[in-house]
């Protein structure tokens, strides 16, 4: 019995290895993780330096996020010390574990210092709060794009503004006027309402005031009288050159419109000279809904097409002339020609900031060719990013820079990961054509998909809309734009001053008509655009970091950035406010059941559109039966949460009492010196509140109303009226 009972135990014991039980699959995989991780990190040996522009941009972004203006000298001192320390340890042969953290810290400090220095360099007078109409005399520098209402706008260089000393006169003013705009170079006088650049339409929204600060734009004016030609003293040499260049640009735009005709001519002029004067608002909205709006504004796409077309055209012409091809380096000569073409296009386009950034990036690529480096690489892109941020640190907080560099980095990463094609031998040409066409289609589809995915977080956060069929629209339009429209427009712009541009512009017009037809078809599809409310502010930097991790990292380790890249899409949205009141009661709305009912303003106006899209709300006008309104105020008939008064003067006590009697919150544009007894227990916001805080969102709580003002997020900075 003993031997029988011990038999199975002995057998089991014989199966157990001498060192103990066999490790499980999970434990074996866990043991391999350190080695695998070490191998993956080793693959990044030449990629760490690519994070230098990320650190530089992070420093600049941190400077913009500060609630108050920091002193400049500590930032500069910190940057100099860190850069010096990094250079010292690198010269002494320190390991990467020492030099890399120092380099990133130095780049971060340099971003802080560069942003602060840039703000100081562009500082210019800002118009004070309005105190009635003023007379403005100045030079028309350029014709700006029309506003949301379709009214013409021009950029003025004021010479005299009544009531302001020369030292307090803004350097540039944007003037909105009725009728046809005066031409660049005209000296005009106009009576207008002059205001400082407006702040965001709602807390966290697009800040035009900050953009204006870095363009030295000190005010926005609304003409009360038609502009009148006057005589002014001759402008300075720099301004005189700008006036002449812009006059030539505008004349070229007029000739393009005359040759091509509307509506295609308006698109052609916008793509060549940057003038959007002839663009109809309906066409612009169609292009936005279809996902093609980026074609209308001169940016990286246009610079890449013009530079690339010029480069390959020059190479073709050089190769077609054997004596010349044998004596010069055709590739480098073509790069010089492409560099000249980019510079010329920058001047013709009016050199807006997005075009400047695109020109810098394209120039870096051509310089790489001249220096026998790879033109399109992640390192070249990093150099371009450093150059752009060094010259324009404010670019880091602009949608154009974020989307452009995210898309370019994604496309370069795709090119790096794309398998190299094996050269075929003796393949019949019909098969080769089919193979090449199939490859081109796959590459075009993947490129559009990758670029769209990389820019998606920024489109959601900044513009709150996603063109659901944008991939299809761009896939159809890209060949038209890249190989027909832009090259023909470039040739047409070159030959039009000689009177020979008609054939090229006609072909471009045919292509633009086809592009507009595609845009209209896509925009008309059901569900063509989806509105997505903005995520909290922290979500976008996290998503940007995730996109960069995916693009800059080699191997499977890159997918660690995918959850971060989805932050904007997945982050829970904050509760919508119960009330929104625009600055100076320019607009106001009551939120209920996922809809925003306007108490003041019109659907489609800039402020209403920006706020409602950020909150993901459908806008509907007020029901006249539920409101009693006069020329300067509105109040709910049966009582409600909000009543508004937009008169420039404070309402009479009896009118204010009537507003307070039927509403919990009363918004008054003017400063109210004293509240009547009927307003006890009511929240009354007046002109002092708008001056201190700007637009406001209100949430109802058990303890009263909780407010979030523009100033709470904007801080006390030069563009918000703070010190500098």
C-alpha positions, 0 to 999 in steps of 0.5 A: 500500500505504501508503494502504491500511495507514493507512486503518483506523488513520485511521478509528479515530483519527477515532472517538476524541474529541479529549479522550481515551477516553470515560469508563466507566459506573463512572467517570461514576457515581463522579463523581456520588457527591460531588454526590449525597452532598451533596444527601443530607446537605443533606436532613438539615439539620433532622435533626441535632438529633435525635441529641441524645437519642442522644448523651445516652443514649450518655453514660448507657450509657457510665457503666453500662459503666464497670468502676468507679465514677467520681468525680462532680465531674469528670463534672458539671464536664465537662458544665457546661463543654461545655454552657456552651461550646455556648451561647456559640458558638451565641449568637455565631452560629457555624456548624452545623459548630461548634455541632453537635459541641459540642452532641453532646459536651455531651449525651454529657457530660450523660448521664454526669453525669445517670447518676452523679447519679441513682445517688447520689440513689437510694442506699439500704442493701443487706442484708448477706449472710445469717447466719441467719433474721431478724425483719422488721417493716414495712408492706406497700407493694404486692402484687408479681407472683408469682415463677417458682414461682408463690409470692406476693410483696409489697413491704415497707417495713421498720421494724425488721430484727433484727440491723440498725441503723436506718441499715443497714435497707433502704428496701424489701424484696421478700418471697416467701411462701406462701399469699395475700399480705397486702393493701397497708397491712397491718403485718406481722411475719415470720421470713425469710431476708434476702439482698441482691438477686441478681446475674445468673444468668450473665455478661452476663445480666439484672442484677436487682441493678442494677434493684433499686439504682435502685428503692431495693430493698435486699433480697429475703426468703423467709418461713419463717413466715406473716406476722402482723399487728402494731401499728407506729408510724404511717408518714410522710406520703409512705408513708401516701399510697402505702399508701392508693393501693395499697390502693385499686388492689388493691381495684379489681383484686379487684373486676375479677377478681370481675366478669370471672372467671378467667382473663380477670379476671387479665389485666384486673387486670394491664392496669388496675392492674398487679397480676399476682397472678391471672395463671397461669404457663401463661397468661403463657408462652402469651402470650410464645410467641405474641408477645403478652406485651407486652399484659400489662405496662403500657407505651407501648401502654396509655398510648397507647390510654388517652390516645388514647381519652380525647382522641378521646372528649373531642373527640366530646363537645365537638363534640356540644355546639355551644354548648361547641364554639363557645366553647372550643378543642375540640382543646386541651380534649381534650388536657388531658383526655387529659393528665389521663387519662394521669396518672390511669392512671399512679397506678392502674397503680402507676407502675412505671418503664415506665409512668412513661416511657410517661406522659412520652412521652404527656404530651409529645404532649399538651403539643405540641397545647397549644403548637400543635405537631405531636403525633406527630413525630420532634422530639416523640419526641426531646423525650420521650427527653431528658425520660425520660433526664434523669429516669431515665438508667438506662432506657437499659440496660433492654429496655423503653426500648430496645424502646419508643423503637425501635418508636416511632421506626420507626413515626414514620419510617414515617408520615413516609415514607408518601405523602399520600393524595389526596382522592377526589371523588364516590367511591361509598361501597361503593368508598370502604369497600373502599379504606379497609379495604384501606388500613387492612389495609396500614397495620396490616400494615406497622406491625406489621412495622416495629415488629417489625423495630425491636424484633427485635434487642432481643428476640433479645439480651435474651429470646433468643426470637423469636415466629415468628407474632408478626406474625400474632398482633398483627395479629389482636389489635391491633383487639381490644386497641386498640378494645375491650379497653382502652377498655372496661377504662378505662370499667369502671375509672372506673364500677366504684367506683360499682357501674356497671362490670359492662357495660363489664368484661363486654365487656372480658372477652369480648375478653380471652377472644378474645385468650387464644384467639388466643394459645393457637392461635398458641402451639400452631403448630409452630415458634411460638418459636425460641430465639436465643443472645445475641450478644457485648455490643458487638452490641446498641449497634451494632444500636441505632445502626443502627436509629436511622440508619434512623429518623432519616435521610431518603432512601436514605442511611438504608439505610446503617444496615441492616448495623448493625441486623442486628449481633445477628442476624449476629454470630458467637456465642462458643463455648458453655462446658463448665460453668456453675455458678450463684451459691452452687451454686443450679444447675449444668450440663454442656454436651455435644452442644448440650445442657445436662445439669443437675447441680443445679437444675430445668428452667424455674427462673429461673436455668437458663432465663436461662442456657440461652436465652442460650447457645441450649441445650436443657436436660435433667435428669440421669439418676439412673443416672449420678449418686449424690446425697444431700440436699446433694450430687451426684457422677457415678457413673463420673466426670465434669467436675463434682460439686456440694455445696450444703450451707450448711456445708462438707462433711466432709473425707471427703465432699469427698475423694469429690467430688474423686475423681470430678470435675475441677471441684468446686463447694461452696456453703460456704467450705472452710477446707482441701482434702484431698489428694484435691483436689490438681489439681482445681479447687475453687470454694467460698463465697469464689469466689461472694462475689467473682465470682458465677456462673461459666462454664468452658471446658476448654483445653489449659492447664486451665480458663478462667473467666468470672465475673459480676464480670468483666463487672459491675465494681465498682459500687454494685449489685455490692457496690462503692463508690459 
